[in-house]
Amino acid sequence: MNRQQLRKLIIIVAFLLFPAIMHWLSPWTPLFSAAAGVFVGAFITFSLQFLSSLFFGRVFCGWLCPGGGLQECLILASDKRAKVGKRDLIKWFIWLPWLALIIVLFIRAGGIAYVIPLFGVPEGLFLGHVNGNYRYFIYYGVVFGTVILVITFGKRTFCHSVCWMAPFMIIGTKISQLLRLPRLHLEPTKENCNGCNICSRKCIMSLDVKEMVEREDMRNAECILCGECVDACPQKAIQYSFKR
């Protein structure tokens, strides 16, 4: 089993576990828990994503995210490249008001009073936090919405435009760059590049990887360090590196 086969196995298993772990990734549970002054499991996840991104960038998105696993399965149905650019800004218009609302709710509740990871989840699963059939509506609504986005606008569109978790890791990565912390990143060797463009075609985030290699700067907020370009390049013009 090579590296990409292993990565895809891990991320697809993560998607299969989605019903059991969605509580830890949910954008809804932080809202009603903040109103009760409770630091819920999702806040722990978001905090860990931010801290890990200081040293490992958006590895979570490329290797562990259940939503990423679903989107990679959908590549079998449509491998259309997503339009990278202005659509990437949409997630910030979602994230900023959402985060501001959480802060306001905590303030109104008098701050953090309790830390209860499974607050509001009596069965221990996300699907159990809402009574009745609505719990299934929420889960399948997320899945169906992701399918529509990817089929309509291209692979990993949810990551580019909607994901409320990506900003935590993008900010962490930017801080890491400013502080010049040692971190996992991609490193190009321009002299090895023959311009075949395989790296760009293989990029699941639809980035112009060849152009990044040519300017010898692989930094891109949408890079999820999946390593597809690293493993696909016949000339070994891109490598993983962990240093400042």
C-alpha positions in Angstrom: 0.0 0.0 0.0 1.5 3.3 -1.1 1.1 6.7 0.7 -2.0 7.8 -1.3 -3.8 4.5 -0.9 -3.2 4.8 2.8 -4.4 8.4 2.9 -7.5 7.6 1.0 -8.3 4.6 3.2 -7.9 6.8 6.4 -10.1 9.6 5.1 -12.8 7.3 3.7 -12.9 5.5 7.1 -13.3 8.9 8.7 -16.3 9.6 6.5 -17.9 6.2 7.5 -17.4 7.2 11.1 -19.1 10.6 10.4 -22.4 9.9 12.2 -20.4 9.0 15.4 -18.0 12.0 15.4 -20.0 14.7 13.7 -20.8 16.2 17.2 -17.1 17.0 17.5 -17.1 18.8 14.1 -20.6 20.4 14.2 -21.2 24.1 13.7 -24.6 23.9 15.5 -23.6 22.4 18.9 -21.2 25.2 19.7 -24.2 27.7 19.4 -26.6 26.1 21.8 -23.8 25.1 24.2 -22.3 28.6 24.2 -25.8 29.9 25.1 -25.6 27.6 28.1 -22.1 28.6 29.0 -20.7 25.1 28.1 -17.4 24.4 26.4 -18.5 21.5 24.2 -16.5 18.8 22.3 -16.5 20.8 19.0 -14.6 23.6 20.7 -11.9 21.1 21.7 -11.7 19.9 18.1 -11.4 23.5 16.7 -8.7 24.3 19.3 -6.7 21.2 18.3 -7.1 22.0 14.6 -5.7 25.5 15.2 -2.8 24.3 17.4 -1.9 21.4 15.1 -1.9 23.8 12.1 1.0 25.7 13.6 3.2 22.8 12.8 1.2 20.6 10.3 -0.8 23.1 8.3 -4.1 21.7 6.9 -3.1 18.1 7.2 -6.4 17.4 8.9 -8.3 18.4 5.8 -6.2 16.2 3.5 -5.9 13.1 5.8 -8.6 13.0 8.5 -11.6 15.1 7.6 -14.9 13.1 7.1 -16.2 15.7 4.7 -13.0 15.4 2.7 -13.5 11.6 2.5 -17.0 12.1 1.1 -15.7 14.6 -1.5 -12.9 12.3 -2.6 -15.4 9.5 -3.1 -17.4 11.9 -5.3 -14.4 12.4 -7.6 -15.4 9.1 -9.1 -18.6 10.7 -10.2 -17.1 14.1 -11.1 -13.5 15.2 -11.2 -14.3 18.6 -12.5 -11.8 21.2 -11.2 -13.2 23.8 -8.9 -12.7 27.5 -9.7 -10.2 28.7 -7.2 -10.4 32.4 -6.2 -13.3 34.6 -5.1 -15.4 31.5 -4.1 -12.7 30.8 -1.4 -13.8 33.9 0.4 -17.3 32.7 1.0 -16.3 30.6 4.0 -15.0 33.7 5.7 -18.4 35.3 5.4 -19.8 32.2 7.1 -17.1 31.8 9.7 -16.8 35.4 11.0 -20.5 35.9 11.9 -20.7 32.4 13.3 -17.7 32.9 15.5 -18.9 36.4 16.6 -22.3 34.9 17.5 -20.6 32.2 19.6 -18.6 34.8 21.5 -21.8 36.9 22.1 -23.7 33.9 23.4 -20.8 33.0 25.8 -20.8 36.6 27.0 -24.5 36.6 27.6 -24.2 33.3 29.5 -21.6 34.8 31.8 -18.6 33.0 30.2 -17.6 29.4 30.3 -19.2 27.7 33.3 -18.7 24.0 32.4 -16.6 21.8 30.1 -18.9 19.0 28.9 -17.6 17.4 25.6 -20.9 15.5 25.0 -23.2 18.2 26.1 -26.6 17.8 24.5 -25.7 14.3 23.1 -27.3 11.8 25.5 -26.7 8.8 23.1 -23.1 9.8 22.7 -23.6 10.4 18.9 -24.3 13.6 17.0 -27.4 12.0 15.5 -28.9 11.7 19.0 -28.7 15.4 19.9 -32.0 16.3 18.3 -35.2 14.4 19.2 -37.1 12.7 16.4 -36.4 12.3 12.8 -34.9 15.8 12.5 -31.5 14.3 13.6 -31.4 12.3 10.4 -32.5 15.2 8.4 -29.5 17.2 9.7 -27.0 14.5 8.9 -28.3 13.7 5.4 -28.8 17.3 4.7 -25.1 17.9 5.2 -24.2 14.9 3.1 -26.7 15.8 0.3 -25.6 19.5 0.3 -21.9 18.4 -0.1 -22.8 16.2 -3.0 -24.7 19.0 -4.8 -21.8 21.4 -4.3 -19.2 19.1 -5.6 -21.1 17.8 -8.6 -22.1 21.4 -9.5 -19.0 23.4 -8.8 -16.1 20.9 -8.8 -14.1 18.7 -6.4 -13.6 19.8 -2.8 -15.9 22.8 -3.3 -17.2 22.4 0.2 -13.6 22.9 1.5 -13.1 25.9 -0.6 -16.3 27.8 0.0 -18.3 26.5 3.0 -16.2 24.8 5.6 -16.3 26.5 9.0 -13.2 24.6 10.2 -10.8 25.6 7.5 -10.3 29.2 8.8 -9.0 27.9 12.1 -6.2 26.1 10.3 -5.6 28.8 7.7 -5.1 31.3 10.5 -2.8 28.9 12.3 -0.7 28.3 9.2 -0.4 32.1 8.6 0.7 32.6 12.2 3.3 29.8 11.8 4.7 31.4 8.7 5.0 34.8 10.4 6.7 33.3 13.5 8.9 31.1 11.2 8.0 28.0 13.2 9.2 24.6 11.9 6.3 23.1 10.1 5.3 20.5 7.6 5.1 22.1 4.1 5.8 21.3 0.4 9.2 22.2 -1.0 9.8 22.6 -4.7 12.9 21.9 -6.8 12.3 24.0 -9.9 15.3 22.5 -11.8 13.6 19.1 -11.8 10.3 20.3 -13.2 9.7 19.5 -16.9 6.4 21.3 -17.1 4.2 18.2 -17.6 1.5 19.7 -15.4 0.6 16.3 -13.8 0.9 17.9 -10.3 -1.8 20.4 -11.2 -4.1 17.8 -12.7 -3.7 15.6 -9.6 -4.3 18.4 -7.1 -7.6 17.6 -5.4 -7.9 21.3 -4.4 -7.6 22.4 -8.1 -4.6 24.5 -7.4 -2.1 25.5 -10.1 0.7 23.5 -8.6 3.0 23.8 -11.6 2.9 27.6 -11.3 3.8 27.3 -7.6 6.8 25.2 -8.4 8.0 27.5 -11.1 7.9 30.5 -8.7 9.5 28.3 -6.1 6.8 29.2 -3.5 4.3 26.4 -2.5 2.5 28.5 0.1 -1.2 28.5 -0.6 -4.0 28.9 2.0 -6.0 26.2 0.2 -3.3 23.6 0.1 -4.3 20.7 2.4 -0.9 18.8 2.2 -2.6 15.7 0.8 0.7 14.9 -1.1 -1.0 14.0 -4.4 1.3 16.3 -6.2 4.3 14.9 -4.4 3.6 11.3 -5.2 2.4 12.0 -8.8 5.4 14.1 -10.0 7.6 11.8 -12.2 10.6 14.1 -11.7 10.3 14.4 -7.9 10.1 18.2 -8.2 8.0 18.5 -5.0 8.8 17.0 -1.6 7.4 17.1 1.9 9.6 19.0 4.3 9.5 19.8 8.0 11.5 22.9 8.9 11.3 26.7 9.1 
